[in-house]
Structure formats: structure tokens, C-alpha cells
Amino acid sequence: MDAELLLRKPVEADIDSMYIMLENSLSPYLVVNNSSSENNQLIINRNIVENYVKRDVYLCLVADINSEIAGWLAGSSKTEILSEHGCSLGNFYIEEIVVDSHYRRKGIGSFLLRGIPKDQLKALVIDTPLINKQAITFYEKSRFVKVPGLSEEFYKTWTRMSKPF
């Protein structure tokens, strides 16, 4: 079977599929629901994915294989997002990078990372849970390095990684 891999911007009709993919790929550390959380766990809901797709402050990219979403990435180099995450101007903060389990280890994550326009960027930055060993291994293979994070408490369970250009 020949697969046609395309990088495209998502459309509104993709939001539900993207959310389901995110929900299915979350590590056990993350909580998925619409209520508030305790113990520094993240809440992910459909509205967050909708914001990635609809708000100009984010760059959102979809890896499409034969009209099926194989993975997606959302992030920003805009000041308001960078400051929210304690990043410097010139960085691109990756909010989410999600690859459907059927497409993992097939180059989709790397394909998505290559889609980020690198002009005027100094580095890519991402935070990931320490228990997500598969993600950390992927980032290390993609030449990300561990860098200091924001708060000592947060980084007891998370790591910040960066890929300089």
C-alpha cells in the first residue's frame, strides 16, 4: 500500500479526531476531563484542541496519510504563549505533539517537527512528563537536550527539553 504523507493545517472538522488522538495518547500522569484538578495534573479538553486550530497565536500542523490524521503538533513562537511557559523570544514552544499509536516509530513525529518554520527561531522547547520515557527517547534522538525548567516543584515530575538551531 502506497501512503501519501502530507503536512497541512487542520480544519474545524479535524478537531474531534485530534482530541480523541490526544486523549488516547496521554500518559497515565495526565487527567482528561472537564473539571478542575489537584496535585499538579493537567486537564485537557476539546476546547484546548479547538484553540490550537482556531487561534492565530498557535501554529497547528497535521500529518495526513491518505486523508487520515496520523499525528499533529501545536505550538507557538508568540510572546503571550512563550511568557506563559517561561520561554525566551526566539523560541518555539511545543504545546502538543501527538502521533496515533498505529503510526508511531514511522517518522511522523520527525515529519511534524520539520514542518515548524525555523526562520528567526533560536530553539524548539517542550515540557514532557518524566514518566513518558518513549517521548523523552524520541526527543533525544531528535537532538533535544534537557535544560533547566521553571520551578523546582514542577520539574520533580516533568523535564524541559530544547533543540537549538
N, C-alpha and C positions, 0 to 999 in steps of 0.2 A: 504494500500500500504506500503510495507516494503521498506525503503530507506536505502541505503548503503552509509554512510558518510565516506569519505576518505580524508586524508591530503596528498597533493602531491605538487611537484614543477611544476610550469607552463611550458608549451612548447610554441613554437612560434605561433602555431595555436590558442592559448588561448588569444593572445594579443588583438585582436579586441573585443572579448566578455568582457574582463577585462576593456578595455577602455570605452565601452558603459555602463557597470555597474557603473564605476566611474563617468562618465558624468551624468548618471541618478540619482546618489545619492548625488550629490553636493548640499550643502546648497545654498540658494539664494545669499549669500555673495560672492560666488566664480564665476569667469568668465571662461567660456570654449570656447576658440577659439585659433587661432594660431598667433594672433597679440599681440603687447605689451599692457600692462595695465597701468592704472593710479589709484590713490587712494589706493595703497597698496593691490590691489586684486590679487589673484593668477591666473595664466594661466596654464591650464592643457591641454596637448595634447597627442596624441597617442605615440609620441616619448618618453615621460616620462615613460609610462607604458612599452614600449619596453626596456628601460634602466633597469627597475626593473627586467624584465625577463632575459635579456641577460648579464648584467654586474655582475661580480663576487663580486663586492663591496656590493651588496644587497642580502639579503635573501628574497625570494618571495615564498609565500605559497598559495595554492589554496585549498579551501574546496569544495570537489566534491561530489555531491549527484546524484547517478545513471547517471554518465557521464555528469552532468550539473554543471556549476560553480555556487555555492551558495554564495560564498564570497571569498575574497582574502586579503592578507596582504603583505606589502613590508616594509622593514626597514633595518637597518644596525647597526653593532657594530664596523665598521671600522673607523679608525681615521679621514679620509678625510670627511666622512659624519657627524660624531659626531662634528667635529670642525665647519663645515658649519652651524650646528644648535646650536652651543654653548653648547654642551653636554660634559661631562667628559668621559674619558676612563672607560670602565667597564659598560657603559650604552648601551642599545639597543634603538635607535631612530626609532619610528614607523612613516614612511612617509605616509602610507595609510593603512587604514583598511576599507574594503568596503563589505557590505553584501547586496545582492539583496533584494529588498523590499518584495518579496514573502517569503523570509526565515528569516526575522527579528523576533526577540523575540523567536527564536527556538534554541538558544545556539551556533549558528555558529560563532559569534564574539569571544565568550569564547573559543571555539574549536580552532580557529586560534591563539589566544594568547597563549594557552597551547602548540602550536607547535613550539614556539620560544625556541631554546636550551638555557637553563639558566645557563649552566656551565660557570663559570668565569664572570658572569654578576652581577652587583650590583643592577640595576634597569631598568625598561622599562620607556621610556619617549615619550610623544606625545603632540603636539600642536593641539588645536581644536578651531574653532570659538565659541565665547561666545553665538552666536545665535543658535548653534547646541545643543539645550537642550537635545535632545534624546541621542546624543553621550556622553555628559557630564554625564548624568544619568547612561549610560552603564559603563563608566569608573569608576564612583564612586562605583557602585555595584561590579565592578571587583577589588576593593580595590586600585584604583589610588587615589592620593591626589593632590590637587593643590599646585604647587610650584612656586617660583619666576621665571619670564621669563627673556628674554634678554634685550628688550628695552621697555621703558615706552610707547612709541607710539604704537608699535606692540600689546602690551598687553592691549590696550584700547578696542580692538575688539577680542582678542584671549586669551586663557588660556593655560598654560603649566601644564600638569599632569604627575605624576610619580608613579610608583608602585615599591617600594623597595622589595628586596628579603631578 
